[in-house]
């Protein structure tokens, strides 16, 4: 996921990064959908501490939190505890300028499904139904 600035990368690396952008989007979506920022609002916590109340698998949550730290959304503290960054604060429910609902909508299956067949829709010649012409007699 990396923190490289796009301008610092050669063109092929920038294109690969663009092609993998869905991984970043899905990671942020998972955090928003799970309400992780709300769980961390009171301060740093470990995945092991959060897993029970969130009804999730602790090791998987830890991996998600490490990925979010690599994106600058969380910061990792001693004892595998994670805290929100300024960026992460914007995922809290009700925070000023909260992005949580927008991220959840953008990552939802109904929002994503419109892009599933984008290549097919470009490759396929549309069939435009002919409308009958009115003939004047």
C-alpha positions as semicolon CSV with decimal commas, in nm:
position;residue;x (nm);y (nm);z (nm)
1;X;0,000;0,000;0,000
2;X;0,296;0,224;0,069
3;X;0,336;0,592;0,127
4;X;0,529;0,677;-0,191
5;X;0,428;0,999;-0,357
6;X;0,306;0,925;-0,710
7;X;0,548;1,178;-0,861
8;X;0,842;0,992;-0,703
9;X;0,763;0,669;-0,886
10;X;0,847;0,570;-1,244
11;X;0,550;0,550;-1,485
12;X;0,514;0,170;-1,471
13;X;0,504;0,175;-1,089
14;X;0,246;0,454;-1,090
15;X;0,025;0,252;-1,327
16;X;0,056;-0,057;-1,108
17;X;-0,035;0,155;-0,807
18;X;-0,341;0,284;-0,994
19;X;-0,440;-0,069;-1,091
20;X;-0,422;-0,179;-0,728
21;X;-0,618;0,120;-0,594
22;X;-0,914;-0,109;-0,529
23;X;-0,713;-0,273;-0,249
24;X;-0,680;0,062;-0,072
25;X;-1,048;0,139;-0,130
26;X;-1,157;-0,200;0,010
27;X;-0,930;-0,157;0,313
28;X;-1,078;0,183;0,396
29;X;-1,428;0,046;0,327
30;X;-1,370;-0,238;0,574
31;X;-1,263;0,007;0,844
32;X;-1,567;0,227;0,781
33;X;-1,814;-0,063;0,763
34;X;-1,679;-0,214;1,087
35;X;-1,693;0,123;1,266
36;X;-1,328;0,089;1,363
37;X;-1,272;0,464;1,407
38;X;-1,561;0,480;1,653
39;X;-1,404;0,194;1,847
40;X;-1,073;0,382;1,867
41;X;-1,227;0,722;1,948
42;X;-1,148;0,691;2,320
43;X;-0,783;0,609;2,261
44;X;-0,538;0,343;2,141
45;X;-0,648;-0,019;2,154
46;X;-0,519;-0,351;2,026
47;X;-0,702;-0,580;1,789
48;X;-0,713;-0,841;2,066
49;X;-0,893;-0,590;2,290
50;X;-1,144;-0,490;2,020
51;X;-1,216;-0,826;1,858
52;X;-1,466;-0,954;2,115
53;X;-1,689;-0,646;2,121
54;X;-1,669;-0,612;1,743
55;X;-1,738;-0,984;1,685
56;X;-1,438;-1,022;1,454
57;X;-1,127;-1,239;1,425
58;X;-0,847;-1,069;1,622
59;X;-0,553;-1,164;1,393
60;X;-0,748;-1,049;1,085
61;X;-0,842;-0,723;1,255
62;X;-0,476;-0,672;1,347
63;X;-0,376;-0,713;0,981
64;X;-0,643;-0,462;0,879
65;X;-0,516;-0,217;1,140
66;X;-0,157;-0,255;1,019
67;X;-0,273;-0,190;0,661
68;X;-0,458;0,121;0,780
69;X;-0,141;0,235;0,958
70;X;0,051;0,201;0,631
71;X;-0,207;0,434;0,474
72;X;-0,175;0,693;0,749
73;X;-0,525;0,632;0,886
74;X;-0,399;0,473;1,208
75;X;-0,070;0,485;1,390
76;X;0,077;0,183;1,566
77;X;0,178;0,229;1,930
78;X;0,367;0,001;2,169
79;X;0,205;-0,330;2,264
80;X;0,031;-0,361;1,924
81;X;-0,213;-0,084;2,008
82;X;-0,341;0,147;1,735
83;X;-0,467;0,504;1,747
84;X;-0,646;0,727;1,500
85;X;-0,452;0,984;1,303
86;X;-0,607;1,311;1,186
87;X;-0,703;1,128;0,867
88;X;-0,857;0,842;1,066
89;X;-1,063;1,085;1,273
90;X;-1,264;1,161;0,958
91;X;-1,394;0,801;0,960
92;X;-1,571;0,849;1,294
93;X;-1,949;0,864;1,289
94;X;-2,064;1,222;1,335
95;X;-1,717;1,376;1,316
96;X;-1,706;1,717;1,147
97;X;-1,670;1,639;0,777
98;X;-1,702;1,266;0,843
99;X;-1,633;1,056;0,535
100;X;-1,766;0,732;0,687
101;X;-2,104;0,721;0,511
102;X;-1,952;0,822;0,175
103;X;-1,687;0,550;0,203
104;X;-1,950;0,291;0,297
105;X;-2,171;0,395;0,003
106;X;-1,880;0,396;-0,243
107;X;-1,767;0,052;-0,131
108;X;-2,110;-0,106;-0,113
109;X;-2,190;-0,393;-0,347
110;X;-2,464;-0,190;-0,518
111;X;-2,223;0,094;-0,588
112;X;-1,942;-0,136;-0,701
113;X;-2,154;-0,360;-0,923
114;X;-2,195;-0,090;-1,187
115;X;-1,826;-0,129;-1,271
116;X;-1,817;-0,509;-1,296
117;X;-1,885;-0,515;-1,669
118;X;-1,720;-0,192;-1,776
119;X;-1,491;-0,364;-2,031
120;X;-1,781;-0,560;-2,180
121;X;-1,987;-0,244;-2,212
122;X;-1,706;-0,075;-2,402
123;X;-1,635;-0,373;-2,627
124;X;-1,997;-0,447;-2,710
125;X;-2,169;-0,256;-2,986
126;X;-2,497;-0,134;-2,844
127;X;-2,810;-0,245;-3,020
128;X;-3,027;0,058;-3,065
129;X;-3,387;-0,035;-3,127
130;X;-3,534;0,120;-3,434
131;X;-3,840;0,326;-3,380
132;X;-4,107;0,291;-3,645
133;X;-4,134;0,589;-3,867
134;X;-4,464;0,757;-3,912
135;X;-4,562;0,772;-4,272
136;X;-4,786;1,048;-4,389
137;X;-5,028;0,952;-4,660
